Every structure is written in structure tokens, then in C-alpha cells.
Amino acid sequence: MAYGYGLLFAFLASVCWGIAPLLNKRALREMELLKTNAFRALGILTILVPLLFFAGAETTEDLLSLSVNSYLILALIAIMNNVVGDVFYFVAIRDIGVSLAAPITSSYPLAVAVTSWLWFNEALTFSVLVGTFSVVTGLALLNVRAAKTRDAGSSRHLRGVVLAILAALCWATGLTLNKYLTLNGVGATTMTFWRGIFFSLMAIACLPLASRGERETRSVSAAGALAAGGAGIAGLVAGGWLYVASLSIIPMNVATPIASSSPLISAVFACAFMGESLRPIQWLGIMFVVAGAVAVGA
């Protein structure tokens, strides 16, 4: 029974990570990047702040007993993953759509494998090499432009692809730093909490820059604000927690393939509900990228 809950948690994590890009795109229809980040932050804070006040004494002690170096690294992770990386991702979503941007950015396990090899002296196993080939093949297939993207111009498509790859590299850097903290005894819940807090503080602090950069102040609808806040909760809080919870019940090589299916979920939802379209060869590319990410992360 417990094993079944582990499978369910991993699947729900993939659903949360698959839905978050769609909510982000909905918010970006009426908000600039910095404003979207601010509303994402508000959504995250509605979950994390009560956690600090209502958590048990042991959990609170874990959250507040880190070294200064650990706090600095967690702030850097928030910058790389949720500020710089996500901004690249948002622009990629605008340029090439969720159905292409999500699979391309999901190639980050490949970069994590390379950095782990260079930094932690981890072996490049056969599964990593197979995954590398699969990801590269998938990216090549995804680069076959869809009709809507081609009409918008090849330069915009190329920019979207490049920014999606840069987002994946930023996320990989953050995950490598996560691994460093894990090896130094920092728990996953603690990392998720402080990553969310640091990101939220930075996103809200940058909000005046968004207002100053707009020629005219545009009102934000309740639907747009809820979409951005929901994206923060689904992607950073719920998805992260569910994945970590699944790892406490089932092996990583079982949880990772299930959770890594999120780009496929994003693509299906984007085509079904947001009017995006993909060619059969691009669906094949998505399958190659997802399979490669699973092989590298297993």
C-alpha cells in the first residue's frame, strides 16, 4: 500500500511540474516577466510562511540552524533556478510555446551528469551516454519548426531554443549546488523552503523595476494573478514536495522516470487547451528528450 502511495506522489509531482508552465504562460499574457515572478512569489509565500509558524520544533530547528555558507548557496540556487533560469524559460515559452520549451529545458539532467562528473568525480555510466545521445537526438527533432513558429520567423525560433537550453543549464547549476548541500547534510525540505523564501524576496524586491519599465501601468486580472501564484505553488512547492515524498517510499530509479514525464504532460495540455500544435516528428523528439532525461537521471 505504501509503495502505491510512492508511485502516486511521483505521478502527482509530474502533473504539478507539467501544469506550472501552462499557468506561467497564462500569466504572461497580461504581465511582464518581473511582475509574473512577483505574483509567483506571493503564491509561494502563502504556503511557506505558515509552514515556518506551524511546523514542529524539530523542523523549525532544522530550518534555522544552517551555516552562513549554506544560506548563501541557497540564495545562489534561487537566483540560478528561479530568477535567471526561469526568466530564460519564460521568454522561451513566449517564443516557441510550452509544447517545445518544456521538453528542451527538461534536458537539464544531462548537464547535471556532466557537472557531477567534473565536480564530484562521478562516473559517466552507459545509461548517461545513452541518455546523452537520446537528448541530443530529441533536441534536433524538436528544432524542426512548427508551422506557427515558422511564420513568426526563424530568428525568434532560434532565440527560443537557445534560451530554453540556457534555462536548462541554469537549472542544472542549481541542482548541482543542491547536491553539494545534500552531501553536507542539508535536508530536501530545508532546501525547498529557503529556495522559495529567497526567490520570493528577490522577486518582490524587483517588482518596482517592472512597473518603472512599463510605459503605462496595466491592471492585472484576478485570473492572471491566480495563474502566476498557482504556477509558483505547483512548480516550486507542491511538485518539489511530492517528488521528495515519493523518494522516501520508492527508489529514485522508479520515481525519476515517472516524475520526468512532466514535459510530455505539458506538451499534451498545451496542444489540448492552449491552441499549440506539433508535428509528428516533434512528438518523437519529445519522447527522445524525456527518455534521455530518464536514462541520465536514473
N, C-alpha and C positions, 0 to 999 in steps of 0.2 A: 504493500500500500504506500509506504513511504517513498519507494522508488518511483512510483507513479506520480507522486507529487513533484519529485525532482524533474521528471520529464515535462510535466505541466508548467513548472516555473520557467524552464528553459524555453519552451514554446511561447509562453506569455512575454518573455523578455524579447524574443524575436519580433513579436507583434508590436510591442511598445517601440522598439527601435525602427520598425518598418513604418509605423504611423507618424512618428515625430517629424520626418521630412515633409510629409504632406501638410501637417499643421503649420510648419515653418513657411511653406510656400503660400498657404492661405494668408498668413500674417503679412508676408512680403508684398502681397497685392496692394496694401494700403499703408505700409510702414517702411521706412528706411531701415538699413541693417542695424544701426545702433539702437534705434527705438525698439526694433524687434527683440534685440538682445535684452533690453531693459525689461520688457514685459515677460520674456522668458525667465528672467531673474526673479521677478515678483512671484511667478508661479512656483519656482523652486523654493523660495523663502517661505511660502505658505506651508510647505511640507517640512523643511529642515529646521526652522526656528522652533516650532513646537516640540520637535524631537529633542532639542537641547534642554528644554524646560521639563519635559515629562519622561525623559529616559531615566533608567535606573542609575544608581550611584556608580556602579561599575562601568557602565557605558560612558557616563559623563566624565569619569576619571580618565578613561582611555582617550576621549576626545580632547581633553585639556592638558594632557601630560606629555605632549610631543616636544622634541628638541626644537630650538630655533631653526636649525638647518632643515629639519623635516617640514616645518611650516613654510619656509622659503621655497623648498622644492614643490610643495603642494600648490603654492601660488603660481610657480612657473608652469606646472601642469595645467592649471586653469587657463593660463594665458595661451599656451600652445594648443590645447584641445578645444577649449570653449570660446576663446576670443579669436585668435588668429585663424586657427583651423576651421572654425565654424563660419567665420566671415568668408573665407575662400569657398567653403561649401555652399553658402547662401548664394553667392554670385554664380557659382556653377549651376545651381538649381535654376536660377533665372535664365542662364544662357542655354542650357541643354536639357532642362527638365529633371524632375525627380527620377524618372524611369532610367535615365542614363547616369546622372550624378551619383545616385546611391550605390549602384554596382561598382563604379570606378573607385569611389572612396573606400569601398569595402576591401580593397586590395592592401589595406594597411598591415595585415598580419605578415605579408611578405617583407615589408620594411622592418617590422619588429624582429623577424627572424634574422635579418642581416645585422641589425644593430646589436642583437643579443650575441651573435657570433663574434662581432668585433669587440663588444664591451665585456660580456660575461664568459667569453670563450666557449659558448655552446656549439655543439657540433651541427653542421649543416647536413641533416639526415636525408635519406632518399625521399621521404614524404615532403620535405621542404623543397627539394629540387623539382619533384613532380608538381607540387603546388605552384612553384615559380613559373614553370612552363605553362601551366593551366591559366594562371592570372595574366601573363603576357599575351597568350593567345586570346583570352577573353577581351582584354583591353583593345586589341587590334580589331576584333569583330565589332565591339561597341563603337569604334571610331568610324564605322560606316554610317554616315549621317542619315538620320530620319528625314522624311520629306519636309516637315515643318521647320526643322533646324536648317536644312539646306536653303530654304527660302530666306531665312534670316541672314545668311551669309556665312561663308566658311571661316572667316576670322573670328566671328563670335563663337562658333562651334569649337574651334581650336582653343580659344581662351577658356571656355567652359571645361574642356577636357584637361587642360594644363592646371587650372585652379582646383579641379577635383583631385588630381594627383598630388598637388601641393597640400591640400587638406588631409589626404591620407598620410603624407609624410609628417605633418604636424601632429596628427593623432598618434602615429607610431612613436614619435618622440615622447609624447606624454605617457604612453603605455610603457615605454622602456623605463621612464622615471618611476612609474607606478611599480614596476617590477623591482627596481632598486630599493624603494621604500619597503616593499613586501619582504625582501631579503634582510632588511634591517628591522623587522618586527612590527611594522605599521599595518594594522588590520584594514580589510577592504571597506568596512563600514566607516571607519575613521577617514579613509581617503575619499570616499564618496561624499561624506559630509563636508569636509573642508574644501574640496574641489568645488562643490556647489556654492558654499559661502563665499569663497574668494571670487569666483566668477560673478556672482550676484553683485557683490560690492563694486567690482570693476565695471560691470555693465551699467549699473545705476549711476556711477560716477561719470560715465561717458555720455549720459543722456543729454546734458546741456549742449554737447557738441553736435548732436543730431538736430536739435532744434535750431541751433545757430546756422547749420549748413542748409536748412530748407529755406527756399525763397518765400514761401508762405506756410504758415502753420496749418497742418491738416488735422482734422479731428479723427480720432481712432474709434471705430465702431466697437461695440461690445463683443461682436463675433471675432473681430481681428485680435482684440486683446486676449480673449479666451483661447484663441488658437495658439498665440505665442506662448502664453502661460502654460497651456496644455502640452506644447512641444517640450518645454523645459522639464515639466514633471514626467512626461512619458519617456523622454530620451535619457536624461541625466539621473533622475531619482528612481522611477519605477523600473525602467529597463535594467539599470545597474544593480538595483537591489535584488530583483528577480533572478538575474544571472548569478550573482554571488550566492543567493539562497539555493539555487539548483546545484552549485558546486559542493555545497555541504551535504548533499544527498546522493548525487550521482557523479561518476568520474568526469573529468574535464573532457576526455576524448569522446564522451557521449553528449555532454551539454553543449560543447562548442559547435559541432555540426548543426544542432538544432537552432541555437541562437544565431548562427551565422547565416541563416536563411532570410534574415531581415531585408537585404536588398531585393530579393525576389518578391517579398511581400510588398515592399514599396513600389516596385515596378507594376505589379498586378493592380494595386489600389490606384496608382496614378493613371493607368490606362482605363480603369473601370470608372473612376469617379472624377478625374480632373481633365479628361479630354486628350491626354497624351497618347501617342501611338509609337509602336516599334515594329521594325521589320523582323521577319523570322530569324535572319542572321544575327540580329541584335539580341533576341531572346536566347539564341545559342551562346552569344558572348556573355550574357548574364549568368548562364549556367556554368560556363567555364570559370568565371571570376569567383562565383560562390563556391564551386568545388575546389578551386585552388586555395581560397582563403581557409576552407575547412581543413584541407590537407596540411597547410602550413601551421595552422593553429592547433591541430590535434596532438 
